[in-house]
Every structure is written in structure tokens, then in C-alpha cells.
Amino acid sequence: MSAFAFANPAILIGLLALPVIWWLLRLTPPRPKSEVFPPLRILASVLKREETPANSPWWLTLLRMALAAAIILAIANPVINPRANSLNGSGPLVLLVDNSWATAPDWDRRVQTAEALIADAEDAGVPVSVTFTADATHDAVPGSAAAAREKLAAAAPKPLVPDRERAAAAVTEAINGTRPGTVVVLSDGVANASDETALDALASLSPAELRVIEGDGARTMALTEATNNADAMSVTATRLATGMPQSMAVNALDPQGRALASGTLDFAASAATATAEISAPFELRNDFARLAVADLATAGSVRLLDDGFRRRRVALISGDSGSDFQPLLQPLYYISRALQPYADLIEPTTADLSVSIPQILEGNPSAIVMADVGRLPADVYEPLQQWISRGGTLIRFAGPRLAAAPADDPLVPVILRQGERALGGAMSWSEPQAMADFPATGPFAGLPRADDITVNRQVLAEPTPDLADRTWASLADGTPLVTTREQEAGRIVLFHTSAEATWSNMPLSGTFVEMLRRLVQMARAGGAASATADTAAALPPFRLLNADGTLTTETGIARPITIAAGATPVASFDHPPGLYGTEDGFSAVNLLAPGTELQPFNASLDGVNVVREGLIGGEAQSLRPLLFALAFLFIVLDSLVVLFMNGAFSRLPRLSRSAAAGLAVLAGLLLVAHPGEGLAQDAQPGDDVIMEHLDTTHLAYVVTGEAEVDQLSEQGLQGLTQFLTYRTTLEPGAPVGVDIATDELAFYPIIYWPISANAPMPSQAAISRIDAYMRNGGTVLFDTQDQYSGLHSSGMTTPNGERLQAILGNIDIPPLEPTPEDHVLARSFYLLNDFPGRYAGSPLWVEARQEAAQTGSELSSSGDGVTPLLITANDLAGAWAVDAQGTPVLPTVPSDAMQREFAYRAGVNIMMYMLTGNYKADQVHVPALLERLGQ
């Protein structure tokens, strides 16, 4: 097939007219001449001379010849790399179309290619058989071209690997001995294990012609594996090797599709695989829901992650620390090295279990491993059991201490006999025991039996009716080696031998590593529980991937999948890739198995001539638009030349100056008529105030309408402003009184609101504005100023307190509590125990931290954890208030200079807390942090 052709070659006959066009174009009328007006002279000149045509310049004639040739060639429609539109008409057209995951990026071009082939078959008058390799069912019976188009229009790419063997078998059965004229394999370009069988089946039909049409394959890429290592997540990808280096970004997304971290896949020139490292803290990596290659939208470019990919935090506790000079004898030596690649390990900072276990439980680990721990302090049993009931996994190893522990230990899965069983000793008739086959119903199912493992000592379990059901591994003589018991949402697992090599050589084997890895993967990782369970579970489809790599809730005809413990599920027609399970727990089924490497589709057959082509729309390119554009350019150029030769531009400079002057006058008139059009927005009234408030921090108070109260609030905030200026680096501006009904409140980090029963009740709209202010991160300090009167009211609510209740009754406030001793508010600048004002004794009420989290209040969500409101009755402004000379306005009750000093300090702490949020939260816990670090 030629790489260049004309769609309408008969039009090229018009090129024979070019000589005639040349002869005609050489003739051109003479250029008009300018003469002075005398009429008689003009008439005389006309009577004396005879007008004759003159020859046009050669370059103008050549330009017009090029114009005519461009128009003739454009009508002929030259095409580069034209599509071969000839089909063998001796039999039906057979289309074997891949609609797999790799066809999603160029599916439209594939449809165009198939439609063009169907049109050729319609012109040839032959039936068409269309079948799709990624469909579960195949209808390959030849039919009309119209039916084939309808079938093609209803088809779509699927998030599956093509099964060309099944499709070819369906075609062979449907053709039923009829020899096809042309067989076309519209391939995705990726090799499959059954390709050879499929091509042999197509070749057995003895078609007159066999074609293979493929895309370029440059963007065919898939993620095949993701491993959550200790420091980063390792992502492996595969592509169709193109001989060119390639770099692609891979993003880690959370369940909402937001990118949390990213890495880069760097393919070497001839490499088919590449690995990217996504570095992030393991807490952030545990939030990864899926991995996706940037700028690719296929099911293969997405790797779904479930609970099994999350790293666990595992705490290690030992009954005996062992000797540092003999690390191989330490109880935790082999456990830590077995789990280090798969989990983040925590070891206690002290040997006191009554201290270390509560510290560990505060970190909420996924699992706790105890090596030869017998008796535990009495006060840690209940916290441990509560942790297990909430979903924790406790893994225990036997040893001398556990063998001597009481039989009623609630943290063992079975009833143990006291003492241990010795095998192979001088006083024993039994030989060391090997391991039996792992049961098919436990998490160790599928692991090969370790014939090299022998057990010399073990603790024995008392026989019970359910002992066999609780046994996950046993010795050759039937005695349990690993037992388990569920406790509500959690689990207890016991290895009946030790964690070091004195009782058994199991810790030296690779089986030990795999057993521990599977047990840790069963533990919760801060999200849904893993789908792996004691028995194989049938999980319904929860979210499925489409061919574009998007998770959808449309499950279609997908069937529940049974995932055996320790097995990696494989996507199929019945189980397309996606998430299987429920919202509480699911397992990921990905398109490609780990270790998969994409290879190019090999369509070569012995003795069969296979024609390889590309998709239409990318290879064939028509030159008609370019030629028409060139012809238009020639026409414009010719017109300009003719105008110039006829003197049309002789007066252009003078006219241009006139036009420019006219345009200038017109522009001036437009500017006068519309002076503000096209300019930036002019300054508005009050902008200077806004800029000043944005530039300087101001303390604000609510204007209540009572002159005395408002004056005292202003004087109080003025006194606090001066104290802040003298004692801190903060230099606030003058206090500002705000009308909560009309003024903008967002400029102020905190607003002081003195409550007065004599002031007018704020409107509902004003209270709603305060509510919105607090929801957006602002804080209001309510001061009822009635602690003194409350001393003699026998606990009755004061009028100011009733007014405060009426105001807060219309606001969705969180639960409150007196400021705890370890609250950041008491440590933000000064170290304070209470927050006095003019009066002392009233607590400063803040948002209750634990209760607020339980009720789900949103008030502090946007304020960096800062409480949205503070309530006191100590009259803070009365203690801060100063006159123009800086003298206190009101005395404290009782009169005490230190009380006023502490009132100022309380104000400083409140302001620092408002401005810095929880910036100093960690400093509150510095002693505990230093103690943990051993400093």
C-alpha cells in the first residue's frame, strides 16, 4: 500500500489546463494614468492612442499558476498514509475486537476503525461478525452491517484482560465451516497467555486475509504491585517497552480522591518495568486508598489498596529483657526482625509493666506481642481487655514465666496446664515433634509445611470441645502449637512455644516470619478490619473499577468473591477489579497480579501472511485543509498586488494620519463619556479602616448600649493592650468597639462581651452573626462580671447569668468544662493555675475536649483546636481598666496588687492562645516527652 494517495484522483486532469491559464494570465490591462484636468487634452490623447493589452509580470503569473494548482490539488484530496479500504469479498468479515482496559484511552479511534471496516463490508455486500474479547458472552454469528454497527455502538471498554481464546472459539463455532474473506483482530497490543491458541483457531478458518490492527501502545502502562515498606511505599509498574525512556508520576490518593503524596516512575530506554518510592510517614501512608498514574485513565493505571496494605503499629513487650551481650537469646530478637519490614515497632521505655502497658495503650497500637510474660500487674488487665474488645490483637509466646502463671489468666485463648512439656530430654519418652500441615480454615492456610521445624518444649492446653476449632497450627502428634480466641472485635493468639530458639527452632525459619506477618495483617490498622478471617469469606462487590480507573457503585453482574486466607484474589469476568466487602471492611481485587510484565502482542503465524496496520485517525492525514489554506493565502497576496499596481495605496500615508487623528478624537470622547470604564475599582468608603485593621491586631469589645459598661470595656482593653505592649512582642492597636449586628467581625481574633442584664437583648440576627463568627474560627469571651454578687446568692443564677443563658440558648455551643490544669490556655505564655479578674473564684469555662469530640460539634473545627468561647464571672475588664494616666480605675476584690497582676497575665495567656492556637500544645507535655525519650 502506497504511503501517499489521492481520494479523488480524476480531479488531477485539471492540471492539464495550467498552460492555458498561463497564457491567459500573461494578459493584463494597462495601469490607469493620472492626468491634469484639461478636458481638451484628455480628449486629444484619447483620440490619438489605441489601448492595447500589456503582459503581466512573470512573478505575478507564477503566483496565479500556483493558486490554480493548489485549488486543483485540494479538490483531489491528497492523503498521507491512506487507509486500505479493500476487503476480500469472498466471505464474511470477522472482527475480533479487544475491549480490554488498555483500549480505554483510544477507544473512539478503535470504534472509528471498526466502523470503517463495517462500511467497507457493506459496500462489498458481505456479512459481518463482531465479537469482543473482554465480554463474558460472545455472539459471533455473521449478520448485516447495520446490526454490526448497533453492536459496536453498545460496546465499551471493560476493566479486564482480554480472553482472545474464548472469543476465537466463539467465532469458529459461529462461522460453522464458512470460509471468511477477511479476519481482523483489533488488538490492544498486549500479549496474553492464550494468544497462540486463539490465533491458531482463527488460522484454522483459512481466511483469505488476516489483519492485525493496533494502537501505538506508548501509553499502555499498569501498576502491578505496592509494598508498604518501613520508610516508604514501593510501587512497581509495567509498560510496553518502546525503546525510549519515560517518566510518569504516580500519586497516592485518599478515599476522597485527594493526592496525599507522589513518586516518579522512571523507565529506562528498553525496560518494561520500573519502581517508584512514595515517601511519607506511615500514619499518612495508612490513609492511602489507591495509587494512580498521573495523566492516565485506565483500570490498569490504578492500584487499589485495602487494610492489608496498611502498616501496623506493633508493641513488643518481654517478660525478661535478656542480655545485651547475647542478643540471640533475647526474647524479642527474632520477633523484631521478623516484623520490622512489615510494621512499625514500639518498645516500652521502662520495665515496669504497670507504667509501660498504659503508655503503650495510649498509642492505640494495632497489635501487642508479649514474649514470655506471665503475671501482669492487676491494674492493667482491665485496660488490656478493653483494648482487645475494641479490636486489638494480642499475640503471646510461651516461656518459663507463662508456664508458671495461674491457669485462670484471662489473656490466654485456651485453658493451659501448669508447667511445660519437654520433648526429647533424658527423662522424656517423646522425640522432638515436627509441625503438622496447616489447617485450611486458618490464616496460615496455603503455607507449606515446614519439615525442618522441630519443637522441644511447649505448654499444653486442656482438652475442650472447641479446642480443635481454636487451633491454627499443631504438632505432628496433634497437640496445639498456635491457638486463638475472639474477644468481641479483637483477638488473642498464643504460640505454645517460646519466641527464641531455646524451646524450638521455629524462630529461625522463614515460616515464622510469614506466620507473624499474617497475624499482624489481621490486626486493625486504624481503619476497617481486614477481610482475611479464620475461614474463607464470600464478599459482595462494594465498589468496582470501570475501564477509566474510576470507582463506581454500579456492581452490574459481578458476583461475590471468596477470598481464602493468605491468598491474592485475581480479577475475572465474574469478579472484575474493585473493592469487595462492605463499608466496615473490604478487600481489594486488582486487575493484574503482582509480578505481571506487559509484553507486545505477537500475531505471527507459521505459513500465514498477517498484515499489520494502525488505527485510523492518527496515521492517515489529509492535505486538503493545508492546500485550501495555501490557496486562500495566494488569493489574498494576489489581491494586494493588484491593488498596489492600480495605485490604491498611493494616498495611504495621508489617509492614515487623518484616520489616526479621527481615532484619537473618538477615543477622547469615549473616555469623557465613560471615565471609569476599563479601570480598576475605585476606593470605597471605609477601605482605610479595613486596611488598618488588617495591618494591626486590635482587641475588640461588644458595644452593649450602656455607657458605663462600654467605657469600662474600652478602658479594660486599653489596659490589656498596654500590658501586652510592655511584656510581649505583640503591639496591638487601640481597642475597637463593635456592633455585632452590623460591623465586620472577622478582623478580630477575640471579642470581649460584657454581659449586662440592663442592656438591650441582642436580636436573633446579631446572635446568628456571632454564631457564624465562632464557627469560622473566632472566639468570644463572655464575662458576666457577677462573681462578687454570686457569693451571696446561695447558688442562684444572677440576672447577668440569666441573660447569658438567653444569648447562648440560640447558639449551638459545645459542652464546656473548667480550664484543665494541662490546658494550653494555662501554658501559652505564663504558667497559671487560675484566671482571676477584678474578682477571684469563678473558673474560666472552655470547650470540653473529649465531650466535644463525641458530640461532633463543628465550632472549633476551623479554629485550630481553639475553644470558640470562654466564659467567666471574674470581671476581667474591671481588673484591666486604666485611665488616661495609666492608673487602675477599679480596685480588685479583695484589694490585692498580685491579683491584678495575675488578671493581666490571664489576659496575655488568652491573647497568645487565640493568636497561636495549639502551637504550644506539645510543650504542655514536655515532661512526659522527655521521660519517654529517657532524658
N, C-alpha and C positions, 0 to 999 in steps of 0.2 A: 504494500500500500504506500502511495506517494505521501511525502510529508507536506505537499502543497497542492491544492486543487481549487477549482472554481465551482461554486454552486450553480451558476448559470453560464456555462462556457459559450453558448451561442451568441451572447452579447458581444463577445470579443470580435465578431465580424465588423462591428462598428469601427474598429481601429483602422480598417481599410479606407475609411473616409478621411483620415488625417491629412493626406496630400491635398485633397480638395479644400479642406479647411485652411490649410497653409496658404493656398493661392488666394482664397477669399480674404483672409486676414491681412494679407500684404497691402490691400487697397484700403485707403483711409481718406476721408475728405480733408481738404487743406484747413489749416488753422485759421480761424477768423482774425482779421486785421483791424486795428483801431485807426480811424481816420478823423481828421478835423472836420467840423460840421459842413463846410461849404457845400451846399446841395449840388450845384452845377458840377463841381469837381468830382463828386461821388458818381453822378450820372455819367460823366465823361469816362471815368475809369471803368464803369460797368460796361459801357458800350465798346470800349477798346479791347478788353481782355476776355478770354474764354476760359471758364473754370474747368480744370481737368483734375482727376484724382491723383493723389501722390502716394508713394509707397510708405507703409508704416515701418518704424524701426524694427530691426531684426529681433532685438530682445523682447519687444512687446509681442511680436508674432510668436516667439518661442513660449512666452508666458501663457498666451491663449491656447497654444497647442497642448501645453501641459495641463491646462484646465479641462480641455476636452478629453484628454486621455484619462485624467483622474475620474471624471464622471463615468466614462465607459467602463473602466475597471471596477469602480464601486458598484455599478449595476450588475456586473458579472459576479460580484461577491467572492473574492479570493479568501480561502480558508487555509490556515496553517495547521498541520496535523489533523486532517479531517477524519471523522468517524467512518469506519467501514459500515455501510448500510446495506450490505448484501447478505442475505441469508440463503442457505441451501433449502430450496423449496421441495426437496424430495420427501420430506416427512415433517412431523410436528416440531415446533420449537420447545425445548425443555430448558426452563430456567430454574437453577438451583441457587437460591438467594440466601446468603448469610445475613441474618438479622440479629447478630450477637451484640455483646457490649461494645466491641471495637468498632461497630458501624455507626454508633450514635453521632460522632462529630460530623460525618459526611453522608448522613442518611438521605438528605434531599438529593444529592448528586447521584446516589445509588438508585433512588426512585426514578430520576430523570433518565438514567441509563437503561433501566428496565423498561420504562415507558417507550423509549426509542426502539428497543428491540421488539416490543409488542407491536408497535406501529409498523415496523418492517415485516413482521409476520402477517399482519393484517393485509398489507399490500401484496404479499406473496400468496395469500389465501390459504395459509396453513394454520392448524390449531395450535394452541399454546398451553403448556403445562407449567404451572408455577408452584413451587414448594419452598418453604422457609425452614432453615436448619435449626433454629432456636425455638420452634414451636413444639408443643407436646404432641400434637396430632398433625398428620400430613394428608392433604387431599391433592394428589398429583395427577388426577385424571385430566387429559387434554380437553380444552374447551375453547370457546370463542375468545377473540381478543377483548371484547367488551367485558366478559366475565373475568378475564385475567387482570384487566385494569381495576375492576372493583376489588378484587382480592389484594392487589398491590396497594390500593388506597387504604384498605383496612389494616394493613400490616404496620408494624412498628418495631423498632429495636428492643430486644429483651436483655435483661441483665444476666445473661447466661453464656456459657461456652457453646458453640455450635456443635450439633451432633450430625455431621455430614453422612455418617454411615446409615443412620435411620432414615434420613431424607432420601439418600440414594436408593435404599431398599424400597421405599415407597414409590419412587419413580419407576423402578424396574417392574414392580407389581402393576402399576397403573398403565404403563406402556403396553404390557401384555404381548410382547413379541413384535410390536410395530417398530420399525427402524426409524429413529428420529433423524430429522435433517440436520439440525444444529442443536448442540448441547452447550449451554452457557453456565459456568459456575461463577456467580457474582460473589467473590470471596472477600472476607475481611482481612486477608493477608496473614493470618496467624495459623500456624500449624496445629494439628490435632492428632491425637494418638490413632484415630480411626481413619485418617485421610487415605491411606493406601487402600484400605478395603473399600472405601467409598468410591475412589477413582476407578478401581478395578470393576466395580459394579456398573459404573457409567460406561466404561470402555466395553463391557460385555454387550451393550446395546448396539454396538457397531455404528455409531453416528457418522454421518457424512462429514461433520465438522465438530471439533471440541474446542471451545474457547474458555479462557480464564480471565476474568476482568477483576482488577484490584485497584484500591486506592494507593496513595503514595506511602502510607504507613509511617510517616515521620513522627506523628503524634500518638502512635499506639503505645501506651505505657500503662503499667499496672503496679499497684503496691501488693507485695506478696507476704510481707512479714513485718511484725512490730514487736520489739522486745524492750521491756521496761527495765533497763539496767540500773545499777546503783547510782550513777551520776547523770545519766541522760537516757532518752528513749532512742533506740536504734531502729531505723525504718529501712527496709530493703525494697527496691523497686526493680522491675524488669521492663525492657523495651525491645522492639525490633531493631537490631543493630543496623545502623545506616552508614557506618563508616565515618561519621562526623561526631565530634564531641558535642555534648549537650548538657545544659544546666537547667534544672527545674526546681522551683521552690515547693516544699511540702509543708502544709500548715496543720497544726493541731487545733481542733475545734472543740468547743464545749457543747453541751446538749442544745443550746440555742443557736449554734452555728457561728459563734464569735471566735475569732482566732486568738488563741492564748500564747502560742509560740510557733516558731517555724524553723526549718532547716533547709539545706540545699542538697539536691541530688546531682552529683557530678558524674556523668557518663564519659568514659574515655572514648576515643575515636571508634574503636571496634568492640567495645564492651556491650554486653546485653544486660548487665546488672549494675546497680550502684547502691550505695548505702548513705543515708543521711543521719546526722545526730541532732536531736532536738533537746537542747539543754534547758532544763527548768527544775525548780525544786520539786521534790517528789509529791508534796501536797498539791502543787499545781498540775503535775502530770496525772495525778489521780482524778483530776477533773476532765481529762481528755475523753471525749466521747467518740471521736472519729478522726482519721487522718485523711487529708485530701491534697492532691497535687494541684497547685495553683494553675489557673487558666486551662484546666482540662475538666470536662464534664462527662465522665463515663463511670459506669459501675466499677470498672477495674481501677480507676484512679482514686477510689475511696476505700479505706480500710476501717471497718467498724471495730470498736473496742467495747468490751464489756467488763464486768467485775474481775474477770480473770487476768486482765492486763494491768490492773492497778497494783501498785506496790503496797505492801502491808507494813505497818509498824509493829514489830515483834519485840517484846520484852523478854530478856533472859534472866532467870533467877536460879541461883545454885545454892544448895544446902551447904556446900563446902567450897571455898574459893580455890583450894588446891595450892600448889607451889608454883611460883613463877619460874623456878629453876627446872621444873619438869612440866612444860605446857601440855605435853601429850597426855598427861594424866588428869588435867583439869576437866571437870565435868562438862563445861561449856565449849571446850576447844573444837570438837568436831561439829557441834550444832552450829556454832557461829560461822564456821567456814562452809557448811552446807547451805546456810540460808543467806549468807552475805550477798550473793549475786541476785537474789530474788526479793529481798526485804530490807527495810531499814531497821537496824537492830538497836535496842536500848538496853543498857545495863545499869543496875542501881548504883547510886553513889555511896551507899552505906550498906554494911552487912546487917544492920538492924532491920528485920523484915517488917516490924511494926511501923517503921518510918518509910522504908523503900517501897513497899507494896502500895500504900496510899499515894505516894508520889507518882508511881507508875500508872495507877488507875486515873489520876488526874489527866494524864496524856491520852487517855482513851485508846490504848493500843488495839490492834486487830486480834492479836494472839499473845498469850503469855506461855513461855516454855519454862517449866520447872524441872531441873535436873537433881534428882535425889533430895527432894525436900520432904521431910516427914511431918513433924508437928509445926503448925503455923501459930502465930500469936492469936489469941482468942478474938481480938477485936478486928481482925482482917478477914475472918471467914464471911461475915455478912456482906461487906463491900465486894469481895470477890464473887460471891454467889449472885449479887445483884448485877455485877458487870457481865457475868456469864449469861444471865437471864435476858439481858438486853441485846445479846448477840455475840458476846466474846467467845473465843476459843481458847481453852486451857489444855495445853499439851504437857503431860507429865512423864518423866522417866523414873524407873525404879532404881533402887540402890539400897545400901545398908540402912539408911535413915527411914526410907519409906517401908522397908520390910519390918522395921521395928515399930512403926506407927500403929496407933489403935485401929481396930477393924471398922469402927464407925465413922471413919473420915468421910465427910460429905463431898469432898472434892476428888473422889476416885469414881470411875464409872461402874465398877463391879465390887462385890464383897471379896476382900483379899484374905488369904490365910496369912497369919503372922509368921514371919521368918521367910527365908528364901529357899529355893530348891537348887541343890548343887548337882550338876551332871558331869560325869567323867572323873570325879575325885577318887581318892583312895578308899573312902568309905561309901562310895556310891556304886550301885549295880548298873546304872544307866550310862550310856555313852552320850557325849555332846550331841545335841539334836540339830538337824538341819531344818530349813524352813519348808513348809508345805506350799502348794500352789495358792495364789491369792484368790479369794472368792470373787465371783463375777458380779457381785452386787455392791461391793465397797468402792471407795475412792482409789484403791490400788489395783482395780481391775485392769487387765491389759499388761501389767508389768510382768516380765518373765521371772520365773522362779530363780532365785539366787542360790545356786547349788554350792557356792563357795562360802556361804554364811553358816556359821555354827554358833550355838548358844550354850554357854557353860553354866550360867546361873539365871534364874528367873524367879519372880514372885508369882504365886499361883492364885487363881480365882476360885472361889467356892462355886460348885456346880449349882446353876439355877436354870429354870425352864427357858429363859430368854438369853442365856449366855451365848449360844451359837449366833443369834441374831445380832448381838453386840460385838461380835468378833470380826475384826477386819483383816487379821493375819494370825496365823497359828504355826506351831512347830509340826514336824512330821509325826509326832506322837499324838497330835490333836489338842495339846494344851495351848491356851491363848497366848499370843505374843503381843497383839495390839487390840485393845478393847475400847469401846466408846459408849457414851450415853448422852442423849439430848436433854437439855435443861431449858425449857421454853425456847427462846430464839437462839440460844447458844449451845455449846457442846463441850464435853470433857473427853479427852483422849489419853489413854495410858499405854506406854510402852512397858511391857513387863520385864524388860532388861535395862541395863544401865546405858547412859549416854556416852560413856567412854569404853575403851577396849578391854576392861578387866572382866566383864561378865560375858562379852560377846565380841566377835569381830565385825558385827554389822556396821558400826560407825565407820569402818574403814572401806566400805563398799559404796559403789555408785547407787545401789538400790536404796541405801539410807538417805542419800541426797534427794532422790526422786520422791521417796515417801514423805519426807519433810516438806518438800516443795508443794506437793499436792495438798497436804494438810493445811499449810499456810494459805494456799489459794482458796481453800474452802472458807476461810475466815472472812468476815466482813471487812471492807476497805473504805469505810466512810460513805458507802452508797448502798445499792441493792445487794442482796446476798447473791453469791454465785449460783448459777443454775446447777452446778455439779452437786450431787447429793449421793446418798447411800445407794440408791437404785437409779437406773436409767429413767429419765423423766421425759414424758411426751409434752413438749412445749408448743403452744399455739403460736401462729405468726402474730407479732405485735406491731412492728414497723418493718416495711420492706423497701429495698432499694429499687429504683427504676433505672432504666438504661443510662440516664443522665447523671446518676450518682446522688439522687435526692431521696431522702427517707420520706415515705408516704404511709398513710394509714390504710390504703387500699391493699387488702391482702389477696383479693381475687380467689383463685382456686388453690392457693398454697395450702399444704397440709401440715398438721403438727409434726414436729420433728422429734425423734427420740435421740437424745444425746447421752451416750454412755459415759461413765466417769472416766476422766483422763483422755477421752477421745476428742479429736478435732473434727467438727462437722464439715461436710462438704456440700456445696450448693448443687442443686439439680433442678429438673423441671418441676418436681413436686415440692422442692424446698429451695426457692430462689433466695439469693442473699438478702440478709436483713437481720432484724432482732426478733428472737423467738422467746416467748415467755409473757410476762405481764409487767406493768409499771413498777411493781415491787421487786422484780428480779427477772433478768433476761440473759440470754446467751447470744453471742454474735455469730452469724454464719456469713462468711466472706466468699467472694467469687472464686478466688484462686487459692490453692493450698500453699502452705509455706514451702519454699524451695522451688516454686514453679519458675521456669525460664522461657520466655516467649521466643519462638523460632519462626522464620518465614515459611509461609505455605509453599510446599513443594508439589507442583502439579505435573511433574514429568512422569511419563508412562512409556514403557518399552514398546516400540512399534507403533505408537500413536502420536500423530502430529498435533501438538497442543499449541494453539495461538494465544499469546498473552497480550492483553490490552489494558488500557487505563480507563478510568471513569470519564464520561463526557462532562463538559462544563469546565474542565480545568486544562485539558490538553488541546482540544480544538479551539482555535481562536480566529474569529472573522476579522478581516482587514477592512470591511465595508465602512465602519464608523470613521476609521482613520482617513480613508480616501475621501469620504464626503467632507470631513473637516478640512482636508487639504484643498479640495475644490473650492470650498467657501472662502478659504484664505486667498486663493488665486483671484476669485471674483472681487473681493474687497481691494486687493492690490491693483487689479486692472482698473477698477472704478477710480481709484485715487490717481492713477497715472493719467487717465483720460481727462479728469477734471483739471489736473495740473497743466496738461498740454493745451487745454482750451482756455486757460487764463483765469480759472475760477478762484485761484488763490492770490491773484495779483494785488488785491486790496486787503488781504488778510491782516497784516500788521496794524493798519489804521483802524479796521473794524475791531480788532482785538482790544485796542486801547479804549475804544468807545464802549465796547461791551464791558470791559473791566470797570470803567468808571460808573456805568449804569448799575452793575452788580454791587459795587461799593455803596452807592446811594441807596439801593434797595436793601442791603444788609443793615445800613444805619437806621433806616426807617423801621425795619423789623425789630431791631434792638430797642428803639424808643417805644415801640408799641408793646413789646413783651420784654421788659428789662430783666425779669427773673428767670426766664425760660432757659434751660440748659445749665443753670448754675447749681452749686451745692446748696443744701438747705440753709437758710439764714439762721442766725442765733435766735433762740426763743427766750421769752421772759423766764427767769429762774434758772437758766443754764449755769450762771456763775455760782449760784448756791449749790447746785448739784456737783459741779466740779470741785468746789471747796470741800464738800462732804466726802467726795471720793478721794481727795488728796490727804485728808487728815481724819483721824479717828475721833469721833465725838461721843460723849456719853449723853444718852437721851432719857427724858422722863416724860411720863404721860401728863398732859395738862388736864387736870380734873375739873377746873372751873372754880375752885375755891382759892382765893388769892393767897391766903396764908399757907395753905398746903403746897401750892405751886411755887411760892417764893422759897419755902424751906427745901423743896426738892432741888431747885436751882442752886441754892447755896450749898446743899449737901454734895451735889455732884461737882460743884466748883471746888469744894474742899478735897474731894477724892481726886480730882484732876490735878490739883497742886501736889498732892502726896505722890501720885504716880509719876509726875514730872521730876520730883526730887529724889525718889527712891528707885525708879526703874528707868529703862531706856525709852519707855513709851512716853510720848509728849502729846496728850490729847488736846483737841481744840476746846473752845468754850462749850459748856453744856447746852443742849438743844431741847426745848420743849416741843413735843409733837402732839398733834391732834390725830388720834388713832382713826378717826373717821375719814380724814381727807389726806393727810400727809403721807409721803412715801416712807415706809418703814425699813426698806431693805438696806439703807445706808448704815444702820446701827447694829453692832453685834449683840447688844443687850439694851433692853429698855426697862427703866425703873418705874414701877407703877405703885404709888402710894394709895392704899385703899382707904376711902373715907365714906362712911355711911351718909354723910350730909351732901356729898357731891351727886350730881345727876347720874342716873343709871345709864351706862353706855347703850347705844342702840344695838340691835342684833347685827346690823351690817358692820358696825365698828368691831364687835366681838368676832365676827367672821373674819375680818381683816387681821386681827390678832392671831386667830387660829391659823390662817394661811401663813402669817409671818413665822410662827413657831414650826409649822410643817416644812418650811423652806430653810430651816436651819437657825433661825433666830431664837433668842432666849428672853423671857420676860421674868423680871424679879418682882414678885408681888410682896408688898410689905404692909401688913395690917396695922403696924405701929401701936398695938394694944397689949403688949406683954405686961405692962405695968398694971393696967386695969384688969387683966386676966388673973392677976394674983389674988384678987378679992372677989372673983365672980363664981367661986365654987364649981369651976369646971364648965360653966355655962358659956355658950357661944356669944361673943361680943357682937355689937352691931356691925363693926367693920368685918368681922369674920363672916357674918351672915351675908354681907354684901359680896365678899369674895366668893362664897359658895354660890350665890346667884350668878356671878360672872362665869365661874368655872363650870356651872351646870350646863352651859351652852357650848362648851369646848370639849373635844374628845381628848382628854388628858390621860396620860399613862398612870399606872399605880405609883404611889410615892412612898418614900421612906426617909427617915432622918439620915443626914450625910454619914455614911460609914467611916470608920477611922482610916481605912485604907483607900478611901476615895481619892481620885486625882485632885479634886477640889481642895482637899486638905494638904496637898503637897505641891501645888502648881508653882508657888513662889516661896511662901513662908510655910513652916510646919505648924499647923494649927490643930487644936482639939475641938474648938467650938467657934461659933461665928457671932459674937456679940455686936450690939449696936448701942443705941442710947440706953437700951435695956439689955439685960442678960438673962438667959434661962430658956428662951424659945429655940428649938432646933431649927436648923436650915433644912427644909424639905427638898429632896431632889427626886428624880425619876428612879424608881426601884429597878435595878439592873436585871435581876433574874425574872421578876414578875413581868417586866416589860417584854422580855423575850418570849415569855409564854403567851402573853395576850396578843402578840403580834402588832403592837402599836407602831405606827409609822412616824410618830412625832420626832424621834431622834434619829431616824434613818438617814436624813440628809445633813445632819449637824455633826458629823464625825464623832458620833457617840456622845455628844454633849447633851446634857439634860435640857429639854425645851423650856422648862420653867423652874423657878426657885421660889420658895415661899418661906417667909419669916415674919415674926411679930416684934422683932427687936428694934424697930425704927432705926435702920441703918443711916438714912439721910439725916436724922436728927443728930447722930454722933459725928457725921462728916461735915455738917454745915458750918461755914465760916463766913464772917462779914468781909467787908472791903479791906479791912486791916489784917485779915487772916486770923482773927480771934474767934474761938468757938462761940456759936450762937446759943446753944442749949447745953445745960450740964448733963452728965450721964447720971443714971440712977442704978446703984448709988454713985456718988461723985468719986470717980477713980480715973486718974490720968492714964493708967495702963489699959483700962477698959476701952478708952477712946483709941489708944494706940492699936489694940487688937481689932477694933472695929475697922480702922483704916487697913490693917493687914488683911482682914477678911475681904474688904473691897478689892485690894490688889489681887488676892488669890482668885476672886470671882472674875476679874477682868482678864487675867492671864489664862484662866481656864476657858473663857469664852474665845479668846484670840488664838490659842494654841490647840484647843480640842484635847484629844488624848495623847498629845505629843509626849507628855511626861508619864504616861501610864506605866511604861516599863520601869521607870525609876522608882515607882512605888514598891516594886518587887525586887529591887536591887539586892537586899539582904538574902532573899530566897535564891536569886540567880547566882549570887556569889557562893552561897552554900552548895548549890548544885555543882558549880564548877570546881569546888574544892579549894576555894581561895579564902 
